[in-house]
Amino acid sequence: MRSHRALLYALAGQAGWFVCVLSAARDAAWLGIVFVAALLALHLQQARRPYQELRLVLWVVVLAAPWETLLIRTGLIAYPHGAVWAGFVPPWLLALWVLFAIQVNVLFRWLRGRRRLAMALGAIAGPLSFRAGAALGAAHIPDMLVTLGVLAVGWAIWMPLLVWMGERSDGTGAPP
């Protein structure tokens, strides 16, 4: 049963990523936000301790917003659509962080206690996700090499941090 749940989360996560990125690229970012909000509601409905999961989601968004804003303000990445305030992280990108946060205790729980592996996975997958988003038109990366390097370092920190945060605020009730 656990593998079915993980598969559903993986599929929903990929669908959510595409809806957010493609709707942002087409200047209709609200579609991705609504989609992720629905996934969050379903996730919280399934959680044994929904307030713990919601707390995790909120902390992830609170910590991610300054990081993403820093990337924008330093000119490493630009988002042509969906920004509410110029120079700040667009809400659709925060929706992607919500999407990632609801997957932490289901899809990435296997990384608990495997800090180096989490770092390596983050350093590779994080920048690839941004590169793919830029290729689909949701972002503009002026200096690809520099930006991907910064993202690799950032995600080498983010991934183990998110796994650690999930471990401390696991409301899914899933077996270890």
C-alpha positions in Angstrom: 0.0 0.0 0.0 2.8 2.4 0.8 4.3 2.0 -2.7 0.9 2.8 -4.2 0.7 5.9 -2.1 4.3 7.0 -3.1 3.5 6.4 -6.7 0.4 8.6 -6.5 2.4 11.3 -4.8 5.1 11.1 -7.5 2.5 11.3 -10.3 0.6 14.2 -8.5 3.9 16.0 -7.9 4.9 15.8 -11.5 1.5 16.9 -12.7 1.6 19.8 -10.2 5.0 20.8 -11.4 3.9 20.8 -15.0 0.7 22.7 -14.2 2.5 25.4 -12.2 5.3 25.8 -14.7 3.3 25.7 -17.9 0.5 28.0 -16.5 3.2 30.5 -15.3 4.8 30.4 -18.7 1.5 31.2 -20.3 0.7 34.0 -17.9 -2.0 32.1 -16.1 -0.1 31.1 -13.0 -3.3 31.1 -10.9 -4.1 27.7 -12.5 -1.0 26.1 -10.9 -1.7 27.7 -7.6 -5.3 26.3 -7.5 -4.1 22.9 -8.6 -1.5 22.8 -5.8 -4.0 24.1 -3.3 -6.3 21.1 -4.2 -3.4 18.7 -3.8 -2.6 20.3 -0.4 -6.2 19.9 0.7 -6.1 16.2 -0.3 -2.8 15.7 1.4 -4.0 17.2 4.7 -7.2 15.2 4.5 -5.1 12.0 4.2 -2.7 12.9 7.0 -3.1 11.4 10.4 -1.9 14.7 12.0 -2.8 17.4 9.4 -1.7 20.3 11.6 1.8 18.9 11.7 1.9 18.6 7.9 0.5 22.1 7.5 3.1 23.4 9.9 5.8 21.8 7.8 4.3 23.3 4.6 4.2 26.8 6.2 7.8 26.6 7.5 9.0 25.5 4.1 7.3 28.4 2.4 8.5 30.9 5.0 12.1 29.7 4.5 12.0 29.4 0.8 10.6 32.8 0.0 13.7 34.7 1.0 15.9 32.2 -0.9 13.9 32.6 -4.1 13.8 36.4 -3.7 17.6 36.4 -3.3 18.0 34.5 -6.5 15.7 37.1 -8.3 17.3 40.1 -6.7 20.9 39.0 -7.6 19.8 38.6 -11.2 20.5 34.9 -11.3 17.0 34.1 -12.4 13.9 36.0 -13.6 10.3 35.1 -13.8 8.6 36.9 -16.6 5.1 36.1 -15.4 3.1 35.8 -12.2 4.9 38.2 -9.9 2.7 40.2 -7.6 5.6 42.5 -6.6 8.6 43.1 -8.8 11.8 41.6 -7.4 10.0 39.2 -5.1 9.2 35.5 -5.5 6.0 34.9 -7.5 3.2 33.0 -5.7 3.2 30.2 -8.3 6.8 29.4 -7.3 5.8 29.3 -3.7 3.1 26.9 -4.8 5.9 24.6 -6.1 7.5 24.7 -2.6 4.1 23.7 -1.1 4.0 20.9 -3.6 7.5 19.8 -2.6 6.7 20.1 1.1 3.7 17.7 0.9 6.0 15.1 -0.7 8.7 15.2 1.9 7.2 12.8 4.3 5.9 10.4 1.6 8.3 10.4 -1.3 11.5 11.4 0.4 11.3 9.8 3.9 13.7 7.1 2.6 16.4 9.9 2.7 16.2 10.1 6.5 19.6 9.4 8.0 21.2 9.6 4.5 22.4 13.2 4.6 25.1 12.8 1.9 22.7 11.1 -0.5 20.1 13.9 0.1 22.8 16.4 -0.6 23.8 14.7 -3.9 20.2 14.3 -4.9 19.4 17.9 -4.2 22.5 19.2 -6.0 21.5 17.3 -9.1 17.7 17.4 -9.2 17.2 20.9 -7.9 19.1 22.7 -10.7 17.6 20.3 -13.3 14.1 21.3 -12.3 15.0 25.0 -12.7 16.6 24.4 -16.0 13.5 22.5 -17.2 11.3 25.3 -16.0 13.3 27.8 -18.0 13.2 25.6 -21.1 9.4 25.7 -20.8 9.3 29.5 -20.6 8.5 30.0 -16.9 11.9 31.4 -16.0 14.8 33.2 -17.6 18.3 32.3 -16.6 20.8 34.9 -17.9 24.0 33.0 -17.0 23.1 29.3 -17.0 26.4 28.0 -15.7 26.6 30.3 -12.7 23.0 30.0 -11.8 23.0 26.2 -12.0 26.1 26.2 -9.8 24.4 28.4 -7.2 21.3 26.2 -7.4 23.4 23.0 -6.9 25.0 24.4 -3.8 21.6 25.7 -2.5 19.8 22.4 -3.1 22.6 20.4 -1.6 21.6 22.3 1.6 17.9 22.4 1.0 17.3 18.7 0.4 18.7 17.4 3.7 17.2 20.4 5.5 13.7 19.5 4.1 14.1 15.8 5.0 15.2 16.8 8.5 12.3 19.2 8.9 9.9 16.5 7.6 11.2 14.0 10.2 10.5 16.5 13.0 7.1 17.4 11.7 5.7 14.2 10.2 2.0 14.1 10.3 1.5 11.5 7.6 1.5 8.5 10.0 3.4 6.5 7.4 5.7 3.7 8.7 9.4 4.5 8.7 
